[in-house]
Amino acid sequence: MKQYKYKINGNLYNVTVKDVEDKIAHVEVNGTPYEVELDKPVPSMISKPAAPKAPEIKKPVEEKIAAPAAASSGKAVGVKSPLPGVIKDIKCKVGDDIKRGQTIIILEAMKMENNINADKDGKVVEIKVSKGDSVLEGADLILIE
């Protein structure tokens, strides 16, 4: 059952589509039932509820923009995005020594700029994003060794 609200010529209509069988839709407009003939049959997506599906787990898609820098010794730790957003500015470059708490990226999320700070002292090994990139929550932004 689907419900819609329409305003036509200043009049409000509450429309409920109860079910659809072949070319006949059973609808209710402001409490008055109607049978509406459709020009072609509709797949029974409204008439019969589908069996519940197992939730589909989608892996976040990330684009790798920056080419990898020099090969690291495997001790690099990624600074991750705490929420989805757009990279507004990158405050460091590969090879920079950074301190814990230093702002390394400005991330715009929900129309606010958020400072992303380094969570440890170290050297920037790789920058995995570019200015203007959209990132998902949990995406690696910078690798620190």
FIKOLZA-1660 file (N, C-alpha, C; in steps of 0.1 Angstrom, whole numbers, plus 5000, padded with zeros to 4 digits):
% residues 145
   i   px   py   pz ch aa at
   1 5009 4988 5000  A  M  N
   1 5000 5000 5000  A  M CA
   1 5009 5012 5000  A  M  C
   2 5007 5021 4990  A  K  N
   2 5014 5033 4989  A  K CA
   2 5005 5045 4991  A  K  C
   3 5010 5056 4998  A  Q  N
   3 5002 5068 5000  A  Q CA
   3 5009 5080 4994  A  Q  C
   4 5001 5088 4988  A  Y  N
   4 5006 5100 4981  A  Y CA
   4 4997 5112 4985  A  Y  C
   5 5003 5124 4984  A  K  N
   5 4995 5136 4986  A  K CA
   5 4998 5145 4974  A  K  C
   6 4987 5149 4968  A  Y  N
   6 4987 5157 4956  A  Y CA
   6 4979 5170 4958  A  Y  C
   7 4984 5181 4952  A  K  N
   7 4977 5194 4953  A  K CA
   7 4974 5198 4939  A  K  C
   8 4961 5198 4935  A  I  N
   8 4957 5201 4921  A  I CA
   8 4948 5213 4922  A  I  C
   9 4952 5224 4915  A  N  N
   9 4943 5236 4915  A  N CA
   9 4940 5241 4929  A  N  C
  10 4949 5239 4938  A  G  N
  10 4947 5244 4952  A  G CA
  10 4940 5234 4961  A  G  C
  11 4935 5222 4955  A  N  N
  11 4928 5212 4963  A  N CA
  11 4938 5201 4967  A  N  C
  12 4938 5197 4979  A  L  N
  12 4946 5186 4984  A  L CA
  12 4939 5173 4983  A  L  C
  13 4946 5163 4977  A  Y  N
  13 4941 5150 4975  A  Y CA
  13 4950 5140 4982  A  Y  C
  14 4945 5131 4991  A  N  N
  14 4952 5121 4997  A  N CA
  14 4949 5108 4989  A  N  C
  15 4959 5102 4982  A  V  N
  15 4957 5091 4974  A  V CA
  15 4964 5079 4980  A  V  C
  16 4957 5068 4981  A  T  N
  16 4963 5055 4986  A  T CA
  16 4961 5045 4975  A  T  C
  17 4972 5039 4971  A  V  N
  17 4971 5028 4961  A  V CA
  17 4971 5015 4969  A  V  C
  18 4960 5009 4969  A  K  N
  18 4958 4997 4977  A  K CA
  18 4965 4985 4971  A  K  C
  19 4961 4981 4959  A  D  N
  19 4968 4970 4952  A  D CA
  19 4965 4972 4937  A  D  C
  20 4973 4965 4929  A  V  N
  20 4972 4965 4914  A  V CA
  20 4971 4951 4910  A  V  C
  21 4961 4948 4901  A  E  N
  21 4960 4935 4895  A  E CA
  21 4959 4937 4880  A  E  C
  22 4969 4932 4873  A  D  N
  22 4970 4933 4859  A  D CA
  22 4968 4948 4855  A  D  C
  23 4957 4952 4849  A  K  N
  23 4955 4966 4844  A  K CA
  23 4946 4974 4853  A  K  C
  24 4942 4968 4865  A  I  N
  24 4933 4975 4874  A  I CA
  24 4940 4979 4887  A  I  C
  25 4940 4992 4890  A  A  N
  25 4946 4997 4903  A  A CA
  25 4934 5000 4912  A  A  C
  26 4935 4995 4924  A  H  N
  26 4925 4998 4935  A  H CA
  26 4930 5010 4943  A  H  C
  27 4924 5022 4942  A  V  N
  27 4929 5033 4949  A  V CA
  27 4918 5040 4957  A  V  C
  28 4922 5048 4966  A  E  N
  28 4913 5055 4975  A  E CA
  28 4917 5070 4974  A  E  C
  29 4908 5079 4970  A  V  N
  29 4912 5093 4970  A  V CA
  29 4903 5100 4980  A  V  C
  30 4909 5106 4990  A  N  N
  30 4902 5113 5001  A  N CA
  30 4891 5104 5007  A  N  C
  31 4894 5091 5008  A  G  N
  31 4885 5082 5015  A  G CA
  31 4875 5075 5005  A  G  C
  32 4875 5079 4993  A  T  N
  32 4865 5074 4983  A  T CA
  32 4873 5063 4974  A  T  C
  33 4868 5051 4974  A  P  N
  33 4875 5040 4966  A  P CA
  33 4872 5042 4951  A  P  C
  34 4882 5039 4943  A  Y  N
  34 4881 5039 4929  A  Y CA
  34 4888 5027 4923  A  Y  C
  35 4884 5023 4911  A  E  N
  35 4891 5013 4903  A  E CA
  35 4896 5020 4891  A  E  C
  36 4909 5021 4889  A  V  N
  36 4915 5028 4878  A  V CA
  36 4921 5018 4868  A  V  C
  37 4917 5020 4856  A  E  N
  37 4922 5011 4845  A  E CA
  37 4934 5017 4839  A  E  C
  38 4945 5009 4839  A  L  N
  38 4958 5013 4834  A  L CA
  38 4959 5009 4820  A  L  C
  39 4968 5016 4812  A  D  N
  39 4969 5013 4798  A  D CA
  39 4977 5000 4795  A  D  C
  40 4985 4996 4805  A  K  N
  40 4992 4983 4803  A  K CA
  40 4994 4977 4817  A  K  C
  41 4995 4964 4817  A  P  N
  41 4997 4957 4830  A  P CA
  41 5009 4961 4837  A  P  C
  42 5009 4962 4851  A  V  N
  42 5020 4965 4859  A  V CA
  42 5025 4953 4866  A  V  C
  43 5038 4951 4867  A  P  N
  43 5043 4940 4874  A  P CA
  43 5038 4941 4889  A  P  C
  44 5035 4930 4895  A  S  N
  44 5028 4930 4908  A  S CA
  44 5038 4934 4919  A  S  C
  45 5042 4947 4918  A  M  N
  45 5051 4952 4929  A  M CA
  45 5043 4957 4940  A  M  C
  46 5031 4961 4938  A  I  N
  46 5023 4967 4949  A  I CA
  46 5013 4956 4954  A  I  C
  47 5008 4948 4945  A  S  N
  47 4997 4939 4949  A  S CA
  47 5001 4929 4959  A  S  C
  48 5012 4923 4958  A  K  N
  48 5016 4913 4967  A  K CA
  48 5030 4916 4973  A  K  C
  49 5030 4916 4987  A  P  N
  49 5043 4920 4993  A  P CA
  49 5053 4909 4990  A  P  C
  50 5065 4913 4986  A  A  N
  50 5076 4904 4983  A  A CA
  50 5081 4897 4996  A  A  C
  51 5087 4886 4994  A  A  N
  51 5093 4879 5005  A  A CA
  51 5105 4887 5010  A  A  C
  52 5107 4889 5023  A  P  N
  52 5118 4897 5027  A  P CA
  52 5131 4891 5023  A  P  C
  53 5139 4900 5018  A  K  N
  53 5153 4896 5013  A  K CA
  53 5163 4899 5024  A  K  C
  54 5173 4891 5023  A  A  N
  54 5184 4894 5033  A  A CA
  54 5190 4907 5029  A  A  C
  55 5194 4915 5039  A  P  N
  55 5200 4928 5035  A  P CA
  55 5212 4927 5027  A  P  C
  56 5213 4935 5017  A  E  N
  56 5225 4935 5008  A  E CA
  56 5236 4944 5013  A  E  C
  57 5247 4938 5015  A  I  N
  57 5258 4946 5021  A  I CA
  57 5267 4950 5009  A  I  C
  58 5268 4963 5008  A  K  N
  58 5276 4969 4997  A  K CA
  58 5289 4974 5003  A  K  C
  59 5299 4971 4996  A  K  N
  59 5313 4976 5000  A  K CA
  59 5314 4991 4995  A  K  C
  60 5319 5000 5004  A  P  N
  60 5320 5013 4999  A  P CA
  60 5330 5014 4988  A  P  C
  61 5327 5023 4978  A  V  N
  61 5335 5025 4967  A  V CA
  61 5344 5037 4969  A  V  C
  62 5357 5035 4968  A  E  N
  62 5366 5046 4970  A  E CA
  62 5374 5047 4957  A  E  C
  63 5377 5060 4953  A  E  N
  63 5386 5062 4942  A  E CA
  63 5399 5065 4947  A  E  C
  64 5410 5059 4942  A  K  N
  64 5423 5063 4946  A  K CA
  64 5428 5073 4936  A  K  C
  65 5430 5085 4940  A  I  N
  65 5434 5096 4931  A  I CA
  65 5450 5097 4931  A  I  C
  66 5456 5099 4943  A  A  N
  66 5470 5101 4944  A  A CA
  66 5477 5088 4941  A  A  C
  67 5488 5089 4934  A  A  N
  67 5497 5078 4931  A  A CA
  67 5505 5075 4944  A  A  C
  68 5507 5062 4947  A  P  N
  68 5515 5059 4959  A  P CA
  68 5529 5065 4959  A  P  C
  69 5533 5069 4970  A  A  N
  69 5547 5075 4972  A  A CA
  69 5556 5063 4973  A  A  C
  70 5568 5066 4979  A  A  N
  70 5578 5055 4981  A  A CA
  70 5572 5044 4989  A  A  C
  71 5576 5032 4986  A  A  N
  71 5571 5020 4993  A  A CA
  71 5574 5021 5008  A  A  C
  72 5564 5019 5016  A  S  N
  72 5566 5020 5031  A  S CA
  72 5570 5007 5037  A  S  C
  73 5575 5007 5049  A  S  N
  73 5579 4995 5056  A  S CA
  73 5568 4987 5062  A  S  C
  74 5555 4991 5059  A  G  N
  74 5544 4984 5064  A  G CA
  74 5539 4988 5078  A  G  C
  75 5545 4999 5083  A  K  N
  75 5541 5004 5096  A  K CA
  75 5532 5016 5095  A  K  C
  76 5528 5020 5083  A  A  N
  76 5520 5031 5080  A  A CA
  76 5506 5029 5086  A  A  C
  77 5500 5040 5092  A  V  N
  77 5487 5040 5098  A  V CA
  77 5479 5050 5090  A  V  C
  78 5467 5046 5086  A  G  N
  78 5458 5055 5079  A  G CA
  78 5450 5065 5088  A  G  C
  79 5449 5077 5084  A  V  N
  79 5440 5087 5091  A  V CA
  79 5427 5085 5083  A  V  C
  80 5416 5081 5090  A  K  N
  80 5404 5078 5084  A  K CA
  80 5394 5090 5085  A  K  C
  81 5385 5091 5075  A  S  N
  81 5375 5101 5075  A  S CA
  81 5364 5097 5086  A  S  C
  82 5361 5106 5095  A  P  N
  82 5351 5103 5105  A  P CA
  82 5337 5103 5100  A  P  C
  83 5335 5109 5089  A  L  N
  83 5321 5110 5083  A  L CA
  83 5322 5113 5068  A  L  C
  84 5312 5110 5060  A  P  N
  84 5312 5113 5046  A  P CA
  84 5313 5128 5044  A  P  C
  85 5320 5132 5033  A  G  N
  85 5321 5146 5030  A  G CA
  85 5329 5149 5018  A  G  C
  86 5333 5161 5016  A  V  N
  86 5341 5166 5005  A  V CA
  86 5354 5172 5010  A  V  C
  87 5366 5168 5004  A  I  N
  87 5378 5174 5008  A  I CA
  87 5379 5188 5003  A  I  C
  88 5381 5197 5013  A  K  N
  88 5382 5212 5010  A  K CA
  88 5396 5216 5009  A  K  C
  89 5405 5211 5017  A  D  N
  89 5419 5215 5017  A  D CA
  89 5427 5204 5023  A  D  C
  90 5440 5203 5018  A  I  N
  90 5450 5193 5024  A  I CA
  90 5461 5202 5029  A  I  C
  91 5464 5201 5042  A  K  N
  91 5473 5209 5049  A  K CA
  91 5487 5204 5050  A  K  C
  92 5490 5193 5043  A  C  N
  92 5503 5187 5044  A  C CA
  92 5507 5181 5030  A  C  C
  93 5519 5176 5029  A  K  N
  93 5523 5169 5016  A  K CA
  93 5532 5157 5020  A  K  C
  94 5533 5149 5010  A  V  N
  94 5541 5136 5013  A  V CA
  94 5555 5140 5017  A  V  C
  95 5560 5134 5028  A  G  N
  95 5573 5137 5033  A  G CA
  95 5573 5146 5045  A  G  C
  96 5562 5153 5047  A  D  N
  96 5561 5162 5059  A  D CA
  96 5561 5155 5072  A  D  C
  97 5568 5160 5082  A  D  N
  97 5568 5155 5095  A  D CA
  97 5556 5162 5102  A  D  C
  98 5547 5154 5108  A  I  N
  98 5536 5160 5115  A  I CA
  98 5535 5155 5130  A  I  C
  99 5528 5163 5137  A  K  N
  99 5526 5161 5152  A  K CA
  99 5512 5156 5154  A  K  C
 100 5510 5148 5165  A  R  N
 100 5497 5144 5169  A  R CA
 100 5489 5157 5172  A  R  C
 101 5476 5157 5166  A  G  N
 101 5467 5168 5169  A  G CA
 101 5468 5179 5158  A  G  C
 102 5478 5178 5149  A  Q  N
 102 5480 5188 5139  A  Q CA
 102 5469 5186 5128  A  Q  C
 103 5463 5197 5124  A  T  N
 103 5453 5196 5113  A  T CA
 103 5460 5193 5100  A  T  C
 104 5455 5182 5094  A  I  N
 104 5461 5177 5081  A  I CA
 104 5451 5178 5069  A  I  C
 105 5438 5178 5072  A  I  N
 105 5428 5179 5061  A  I CA
 105 5416 5187 5067  A  I  C
 106 5410 5195 5058  A  I  N
 106 5397 5201 5061  A  I CA
 106 5387 5194 5052  A  I  C
 107 5377 5188 5059  A  L  N
 107 5366 5181 5053  A  L CA
 107 5353 5188 5055  A  L  C
 108 5346 5190 5044  A  E  N
 108 5333 5197 5045  A  E CA
 108 5322 5186 5045  A  E  C
 109 5314 5186 5056  A  A  N
 109 5303 5176 5057  A  A CA
 109 5291 5184 5063  A  A  C
 110 5280 5182 5057  A  M  N
 110 5267 5188 5062  A  M CA
 110 5269 5203 5063  A  M  C
 111 5275 5209 5053  A  K  N
 111 5278 5224 5051  A  K CA
 111 5286 5230 5063  A  K  C
 112 5294 5221 5069  A  M  N
 112 5303 5226 5079  A  M CA
 112 5317 5221 5076  A  M  C
 113 5327 5229 5079  A  E  N
 113 5341 5225 5077  A  E CA
 113 5346 5218 5090  A  E  C
 114 5352 5207 5088  A  N  N
 114 5357 5199 5100  A  N CA
 114 5372 5197 5098  A  N  C
 115 5380 5200 5109  A  N  N
 115 5394 5198 5109  A  N CA
 115 5396 5183 5111  A  N  C
 116 5404 5176 5103  A  I  N
 116 5408 5163 5105  A  I CA
 116 5423 5163 5110  A  I  C
 117 5425 5158 5122  A  N  N
 117 5438 5160 5128  A  N CA
 117 5446 5146 5128  A  N  C
 118 5459 5147 5128  A  A  N
 118 5467 5135 5129  A  A CA
 118 5465 5129 5143  A  A  C
 119 5464 5115 5143  A  D  N
 119 5462 5109 5155  A  D CA
 119 5475 5103 5161  A  D  C
 120 5487 5106 5154  A  K  N
 120 5500 5102 5160  A  K CA
 120 5511 5111 5153  A  K  C
 121 5522 5111 5159  A  D  N
 121 5534 5118 5153  A  D CA
 121 5539 5109 5142  A  D  C
 122 5545 5115 5132  A  G  N
 122 5551 5107 5122  A  G CA
 122 5553 5115 5109  A  G  C
 123 5556 5107 5098  A  K  N
 123 5559 5113 5085  A  K CA
 123 5548 5109 5076  A  K  C
 124 5543 5118 5067  A  V  N
 124 5533 5115 5057  A  V CA
 124 5539 5107 5046  A  V  C
 125 5534 5095 5045  A  V  N
 125 5539 5085 5035  A  V CA
 125 5531 5086 5022  A  V  C
 126 5518 5088 5023  A  E  N
 126 5509 5088 5012  A  E CA
 126 5497 5096 5014  A  E  C
 127 5493 5104 5005  A  I  N
 127 5480 5112 5005  A  I CA
 127 5471 5105 4995  A  I  C
 128 5460 5099 5000  A  K  N
 128 5451 5091 4992  A  K CA
 128 5439 5099 4986  A  K  C
 129 5438 5111 4989  A  V  N
 129 5427 5119 4984  A  V CA
 129 5433 5132 4977  A  V  C
 130 5424 5139 4970  A  S  N
 130 5428 5152 4964  A  S CA
 130 5417 5162 4968  A  S  C
 131 5420 5175 4967  A  K  N
 131 5410 5185 4969  A  K CA
 131 5398 5183 4960  A  K  C
 132 5386 5184 4966  A  G  N
 132 5374 5182 4958  A  G CA
 132 5368 5168 4958  A  G  C
 133 5376 5158 4963  A  D  N
 133 5371 5144 4963  A  D CA
 133 5360 5143 4973  A  D  C
 134 5351 5134 4970  A  S  N
 134 5340 5130 4979  A  S CA
 134 5345 5117 4986  A  S  C
 135 5344 5116 4999  A  V  N
 135 5349 5105 5006  A  V CA
 135 5338 5099 5015  A  V  C
 136 5339 5086 5018  A  L  N
 136 5329 5080 5026  A  L CA
 136 5335 5079 5040  A  L  C
 137 5326 5076 5050  A  E  N
 137 5330 5074 5064  A  E CA
 137 5340 5062 5064  A  E  C
 138 5351 5064 5071  A  G  N
 138 5360 5053 5073  A  G CA
 138 5371 5051 5062  A  G  C
 139 5370 5060 5052  A  A  N
 139 5380 5059 5041  A  A CA
 139 5393 5065 5045  A  A  C
 140 5404 5058 5041  A  D  N
 140 5417 5063 5045  A  D CA
 140 5420 5076 5037  A  D  C
 141 5425 5086 5044  A  L  N
 141 5427 5099 5038  A  L CA
 141 5442 5101 5036  A  L  C
 142 5450 5098 5046  A  I  N
 142 5465 5100 5046  A  I CA
 142 5471 5088 5054  A  I  C
 143 5482 5084 5049  A  L  N
 143 5490 5073 5056  A  L CA
 143 5502 5080 5063  A  L  C
 144 5503 5077 5076  A  I  N
 144 5514 5082 5084  A  I CA
 144 5522 5071 5089  A  I  C
 145 5535 5073 5088  A  E  N
 145 5545 5062 5093  A  E CA
 145 5553 5068 5104  A  E  C
% end
